[in-house]
């Protein structure tokens, strides 16, 4: 497998620190609000990485954190009057529900900053002992001058980083690039005790401390892969890498991977611009699998322009897979086609080349349909195709739904109950040989935009025009 390593700005052959074992850390959300499409894009991208490495035979340990103490959370507490625990517990639950809806399973380990305070304090103590941190009136800061490799990850220039860094406004800092490791608390704020005074951890330190606790090795690099959105490259990942180098003497990660930005109709998604599109809003209108497939269909490093026209076009591509699955009319498969599996893994082994992988899927769909046109009773082909689609569910997280249920998307529960009632009435009318009544019910369903199909298993229905 080859992956694009942001640190070197080129594709590199992936070689794990330990044979067949991979340690991955991905930066998770700050839990003060609902998940937006940027969170969804990153989650789907690194879920694909995790699935691909697993399919290639690696034993993957996947860690994603929750930042549950932060200025934004304190602001939310002030606005709502709710406790930190109430806010963070609520949004962690909502985040996980939204991720599950788009087929992203939980990580192997989900550390929280507030559960890692002792580890964070110990990490800062080591930096203090090595002369890499100092105390001023508002907190403890990392001294970037102590790291000769600072900015080697983001490849920024010193003057550029001073202008762009999210720096606190303290004039006491030795250098504008220096960043907070520990922030002293103000009156009434949530605080934790430390050797330097009560306060809370800075943003960057928590990830370094949690990586050390849950994943770090004694190799030259502490973990195999560190991932996150492109917006985290600087300053977050740059600062993580710097403080970890100084604390441990090791590089933090052998490979750094970053997914592209999300835009809404061409504009970079940002809460400050007022155009943040919450994932929950998309899920009110579209099935989670449809949203997942849409987010999955663009290469993870490319910027993603979210718009409904493209989403609907993407859905039509997914529809073809489900049309084929419905056509198979089998409930189990045989072995996955060797050539199909190899072609998929070859594509994804090239830095998660999803375009090439989906081309393989399209080709499989076309071949299966053409073969079934020639011989609709080809049971061996049907079973292999069913197995191929089941493998897509395992590898890409698509194709696992019941095809008839899939084509019932967009129908609310109240209307579903009405449809089921009408179908039951039609069944009774047919039993009574009241064909006029039966036909009238079919016509009513058609007018409602519902297509029905009589099968040996009973009457099935789907939304028309899909």
N, C-alpha and C positions, 0 to 999 in steps of 0.2 A: 504494500500500500504506500502511496505517496500522498502527502498533505502539504498545503501551503503554510509555511512557518512565517508568521508575521515578523518575528525577530530578525529573520534573514531576508525577508521579502522575496522568497522563492520556494518552489516546491522541493520537498526533501523526502527521501525514502524513510518511511516510518520504521524505527527500530526501538522497541520498548526497553526500558531499563532492566527489566527481568523477563526472561523468555516466557512468552505467551501470557504475561500479566500486564494489564494497563491500568494506570491510575489517572483519573480525569477529575479536574475541579472546574466547575463553571460558576461564575458569579450570579447569584440569584437576586430577587427583587428586594427593594426596601418596602416593607409592608405597611404603608399608610394609605393606600388607595387600591382600587381594583386593577387587575392586570390589563395592560393595553396590548396592542398588536406588536409592539416591539418586544415585549416579554414573550408573546406567542411565537414570533419569528425565531428568536434565540432558542427557545425551548425545543421547537421542532427541528432546528438545525442540529443541535447537539444530541437530541434523541436519535436522529438519523446516524450520527457518528457512533453513538453507543451501540445501536442495532447492527451497524455494519461491522464494527470490530468484533462483536459477539458472533456474528455469522461467519467471520473469518477465523474463528476458533480461539479468540483471546478471552481470558478471564478478566472482565472489566469491573473495576470499582469506580462508581460514579458518584461524585459528591457535588451537591449544590446547596448553597447556604441561604439563610434568610437574615437580612439586616433588620433587626427588630429594636434597635435603639439608634436614633438619628435626629437631627434638627427638624426634619419634616414630620417625624412622628411626634415630637414635642409640640410642634405647632398644631398638629391635629388634636392633641390632648387639650390644648388651650382653647381651641375652637369648639370642641364637642363636650368638654367636661368629663370625658371618659378616661379610664385608666390606661396605662401603656399596655397592660396585659389584655384588656378588653379589645383595644384597637388592633393589636398585632395578631391576636388569636383569630379575630374575625377575618382579617384580610389574608392570613395564611390559609384559612379554610377556604375562602373564596378563590384564592389563587390555585389551590390544588384542585378544586372542583372545575375551574376553567381549563386547567391543563389536562385533566382526565377527559374532559369533553372533546378535546382535540387529539386524543390518543397518546398523550405524553404520560408515561407511568412515573411514579415517585422515584427519586434517586435512591441509591443504596444507603446513603447517609445524608441527613438534612440538618446540619448544625445551625444553631442560632447564636447570634452575637451575645445575647444576654446569658446564655448558658455556657459561654466560653470566657467569662471575665477573668477567672484565675489564670487561664492560659495566656490571655492577652497581657495581663500584668507581668507575668513571668517573661514573656517575649520582650516587653519594653525594658524590664530590668536588665536583660542581657545586652540590649542596645546601650543602655546607660553605662554598664560596666565596661563596654568596649569603646566608650567615648563617642558614640554615634548619635547621641540624643542629649538634649539639654532642657532645663526647666525655665520658663518665664512666667509672667504674672497670670496668664490665662490658660497655661497648660504645658504639656511636655511635647517637644518637637523633634523631628528627625533632622539631623544635620546632613543635607544632601552633599556637602563638600567632602564628606567622609567616604563617599562611594564614587570611585573614579570611573565607573561604568554607567553612572546616572545618565539617562536619556538614550541608552543604547537600544532599548526595546522599541520606543516610539520614533527614534531617529530624528528627534527635534533638535533645534539649536538652542543654546542657552538663552539668548534674548527672546526667542519665540516662546519658550516655556514660561519665562517670567511674565509674559503678557497674557498667556492663555490659561495658566494654572489656576485652579480654584483655590486660591490662597486666602487665608484669614488676614484681616487687616491690621494685625499687630505690628507696630513699628519696632518692637523688641526683637523680632526674628533676626537671626544672623544673615539670612539670605531670603529673598522673596520666594524662592523655590521650596524652602523648608516647609514641612507639613505637619499637622497635628497628629500625635500618637495618642494623646490623652487630653481631653478637654475638661478643665475645672468647671464644676457646676455653678449655676447661678441660683439665687434663692428660689425655692419651690420646685426646682427641676428634679427629675429622677437622677439619682446619683449612686455610685458604687465607691467603696473605700479603696484607696490605693496608697502606696508609700509616699506619694507626692501630694496627696490631697483628694477629697471626694470629687468624683466626676464621672465621665463616660469615655469609652474608646473613640478614637477617630475612625473615619470611614475605612481607610486602607488597611490598618493594622489587623482588623478582625479576620480578614481573609488569610493573611500570612500565618496568623496564629492557628486558625482552624485547619489549614493545610498541614502545618507541622504536626498538629495533634492527630489528625485522622489519616494522613497519607504519606508523610515524609519518609524518605529512604536515606541511606548513608552514601548514596551514589553522588556523583558530581552534580546531578540534578535531583531535586527533591521529588518531583512528579513527572509523569510523561507529558501530559497535555493540560494546558490551562486555557479555558475558553471564556468567551463573553462577547457582548456587542462591540462594534467598532467604536462606539462612543466611550467605552471604558479604557481604551488603549492608553490614553493620556487624560488625566493624570493617574487614574486609579491603578491600572496594571503596571505602569512605570514605577509608581511608588511602592506597590507591593513587591515588585522585583528587587528594588533597591534595598528596602529594609530587610528582606529575606537574605540577600547576598551578605549584608553586613552582620546579621545575627548568626547565620549558620556557616558562612563561608562557602555555601553552595549556591548554584543557580536555582531559581525557583522551579522553572519548567523547561523541559527540553524542547517542546513545541508550543507555540502560542497560536491559537486560532480565533479569528474574529468574524462574526457575521455582519453583513451590511446593514445600513440604516433602513428604516421603514418610512416611507412617505405616503401621505394621503393625497391622491390626485396630483402628485408631483411636488408636494411641499414636504420638507423634512418634518417628521412627526415630533412635536414638542409641546408640552403643556403650556410653556410660555407663549406659544403661538395660538393656543386655544383650539388646536385641531387634533388633540389626542383622541384616538378612536379606541374605546374600550372593547376588549374582546367579548365581554358579556353582551354588548349591543349587537355585534356580528352574530353571536350565537342565538339571539332572539329571532333572527331571520333565517339563518342558514344552519344546517346540520354541522356538528363539529368535524365530521370526517371531510365534508366539503371544504371547510375553512382550512383544515390541515393540508389537504391535497393542494389547495391554492398556494399556501405558504411554502409547501415543500417543492413546488414546481419550478421555482427560481433558484439558481445556485446560491448557496449560503453566503458567499462573499460578495455577491452583487447587491446593490441597493434595490429595495423592493418598493414598487409604487402600487399601493393598495387602491384599487377602484373596483366598483361593482361590475362594470362591464367585463373586465378581465376575470373576475371571480366566476361569473356566469359562463364564460368561455371555458374556464378550467373545469367547471362542473360538468359540462357536456363531454369533456374528455373522460372524466370519471364515470359518467353515465354509460359510456360504451363498455367499460369493464363490467358494470353491473348488468347491462343488457346481455352480455355473454354469459355471466354467471347464472342469470335467470334461464337462459336458453339451455344450459347444461342439464337441468332437471335431475341432478344427482345430489346425494347428501353426504358423500364421502369421496376421497380421492385415492390415487395410487401414489407412486413416487414422483417427486418434482422432476421435471425435465432437466437432464444434466446440462444440456447446451443453454437452456434458459437461465438456470441458476448461475452458471459460469459467466454468461454475458452480463447479468445484473451485477455480480460481485466484481467483475473486471471494471465495469463503469464506475461503481462507487469507490473502488480502490484508487481511482484517479481523482483524489481530492474531492470525494463525494460528488462526482459528475452526474447530477440528477437528470440533466437533459438527455445524456446517453442512456441512462437507466430507463427513463420513461419511453424512450424510443424503442427499447427492447420490449417493454410492456405493450406498446402500440402494435409492434410487429407480431407479438404472440396473439393479441386479440384478432388481428386481421387474418392470420393463418388459421386460427381455430374457427372463425366464422366461415371462411372459405371452405374449409374441410367439412364442416357441418352442413354447408349448403349442398355439398356433393353426397354426403352420407349422414343424414341426421340421426342415425342409430349407432354411430361409431362410439360404442361404450368405452373402449380403451382411451380414445382421444378425450372423451368427456371427463374421465377420471383423472387423467394426467393434467388436463386444463384446470380442473377443480383444485388439484394439488398445487399447481402453479399459482393460482389466486390465493390459496391459503398461505403460500410462502410469501406472497406480496404483503399480506397482513402482518406476518412475522417480521419482515425486513423493512417495509416502508410504512406500515400502520394503515394500510388501505385495503379495501376489498373484503373485510371480515364480516360485514353486516349481511343480514338477510336481504336478498335483492328486492323482494316485494315490499318489505318495510322501507328499504332505501327509497323506492319510488313513491312512498307516501309522505315524503317530506313536505312541509308547508301546510299540513292539515292539522288544525288544533284539536285538542281532545274532545271538545264538544261536538265538532263536526264528525270526528271519527266514530263517536258513539252513534250519531245519526246514521252514518253510512252502514255501520254494522247492523243497526236495527232494520234498515231498509233491505239489506242483503238477507237477513233472517226472514223477513216478511216475504221476500221473493222466493226463498227456498220453500217456505210453506205453501205459497201459491202454486209453485211447480208441482209439489207433492199432490195438491188438490186438483191438479190439471186445469188450474185457472190461468191459462196462458195469457189472456188479455191483461190480467192484473200483473203477472210476471213481466210482460213487456212494458207496461206502464211504469213499473218500478225501475226497470233498466233505463228507460227514457229519462226518468227523473234524475237518476244518478249521472247519466251522460250530461244533462243540463247543469248539474252541479260541478262538472269537470272531472268526473270519476269514471274510469274505465274498469269493467269487471271481466274476469276470465273464469269460466267454469272448468275445473280440473278434477281429477280423481280424489284429490284431498279436500275438495270443497271449492267454494267460490272465493277467488282472490281478487283484490282490487288495487288500483294505483291511481295516482294523480295523472290526468291526461296531459299530453303535450310535453312530456319529459323525454 
